[in-house]
Amino acid sequence: MHEEKLEEIKDKLFAFSALASSMVEKATRAIVTKDEALVKEVIEVDEPMANEFDHTIERETINFIALYQPEARALRNVYMYAKIGTDVERLADHGVNIARSASYLIARPDIKPYIDIPRMSAEAQKMLADAMTAFSTQDTRLAIDVVEHDDIVDNLSQQVFRELLTYMMADPSTIDRALQILHVSGNLERVADLATNIAEDVVFANTGRIIRHHRLSKEELDKLR
């Protein structure tokens, strides 16, 4: 019976993750297409749904521990589910943050065409999808690929900063808009970081190796695969 309950919680986690990823995608697309309706959807429809998912998963994991008093593997699993639920909730919050910046940017002329922001969003969403797949299939190799992928988003973020700095120095009237874009970039970077957190938890669950806060060499990561 308790295995079925764990599967129910796991299914909710995947639905929550899909919603959070959709929020990030819609909020970013709203900036590029200047679609206020997408902003409204993220803030007025998706955010309440995300909050409900968060409360449900938290409640069900606590109830599971109280009801079944799990030991060893089952306890580790339910702890991991709760932890991933927290990461996904924070990820959804970043989607809302992006939507709020989108509302500001939509009402104003673009500083430049949006190229790297959509790329950052797509990369971060792929990292989340791969991290959740690694979690579902206990695929250490895929989880490590997600961890290594974080550098791509970080590099894009630095590129966005360098470009916007050039615009702000050349034309001070762009500063407010540029700061909002940097805010978006920072939120997308955090989405990638949270996907990395999930992947690192998968590596720990499968290998017992804590890789968070430790910059492993390529050779060390290869050994874990």
QUIMO-V480821 format. One record per backbone hydrogen bond with DSSP energy under -0.5 kcal/mol. NH is the residue of the N-H (numbers start at 1). CO is the residue of the C=O. Records with the same first field share a line. If there is no record, write none. Layout:
BEGIN
NH = CO ; CO
END
This chain:
BEGIN
5 = 1
6 = 2
7 = 3
8 = 4
9 = 5
10 = 6
11 = 7
12 = 8
13 = 9
14 = 10
15 = 11
16 = 12
17 = 13
18 = 14
19 = 15
20 = 16
21 = 17
22 = 18
23 = 19
24 = 20
25 = 21
26 = 22
27 = 23
28 = 24
29 = 25
30 = 26
31 = 27
32 = 28
33 = 29
34 = 30
35 = 30
36 = 34
38 = 35
39 = 35
40 = 36
41 = 37
42 = 38
43 = 39
44 = 40
45 = 40 ; 41
46 = 41
47 = 42
49 = 45
50 = 46
51 = 47
52 = 48
53 = 49
54 = 50
55 = 51
56 = 52
57 = 53
58 = 54
59 = 55
60 = 56
61 = 57
62 = 58
63 = 59
64 = 60
65 = 61
66 = 62
67 = 63
68 = 64
69 = 65
74 = 71
75 = 71
76 = 72
77 = 73
78 = 74
79 = 75
80 = 76
81 = 77
82 = 78
83 = 79
84 = 80
85 = 81
86 = 82
87 = 83
88 = 84
89 = 85
90 = 86
91 = 87
92 = 88
93 = 89
94 = 90
95 = 91
96 = 92
97 = 93
98 = 94
99 = 95
100 = 96
101 = 97
102 = 98
103 = 99
104 = 100
105 = 101
106 = 102
107 = 103
108 = 105
115 = 113
119 = 115
120 = 116
121 = 117
122 = 118
123 = 119
124 = 120
125 = 121
126 = 122
127 = 123
128 = 124
129 = 125
130 = 126
131 = 127
132 = 128
133 = 129
134 = 130
135 = 131
136 = 132
137 = 133
138 = 134
139 = 134
140 = 138
143 = 139
144 = 140
145 = 141
146 = 142
147 = 143
148 = 144
149 = 145
150 = 146 ; 147
151 = 148
152 = 149
153 = 149
154 = 150
155 = 151
156 = 152
157 = 153
158 = 154
159 = 155
160 = 156
161 = 157
162 = 158
163 = 159
164 = 160
165 = 161
166 = 162
167 = 163
168 = 164
169 = 165
170 = 166
171 = 167
174 = 171
175 = 172
178 = 174
179 = 175
180 = 176
181 = 177
182 = 178
183 = 179
184 = 180
185 = 181
186 = 182
187 = 183
188 = 184
189 = 185
190 = 186
191 = 187
192 = 188
193 = 189
194 = 190
195 = 191
196 = 192
197 = 193
198 = 194
199 = 195
200 = 196
201 = 197
202 = 198
203 = 199
204 = 200
205 = 201
206 = 202
207 = 203
208 = 204
209 = 203
210 = 208
211 = 209
214 = 211
215 = 213
216 = 214
221 = 217
222 = 218
223 = 219
224 = 220
225 = 221 ; 222
END
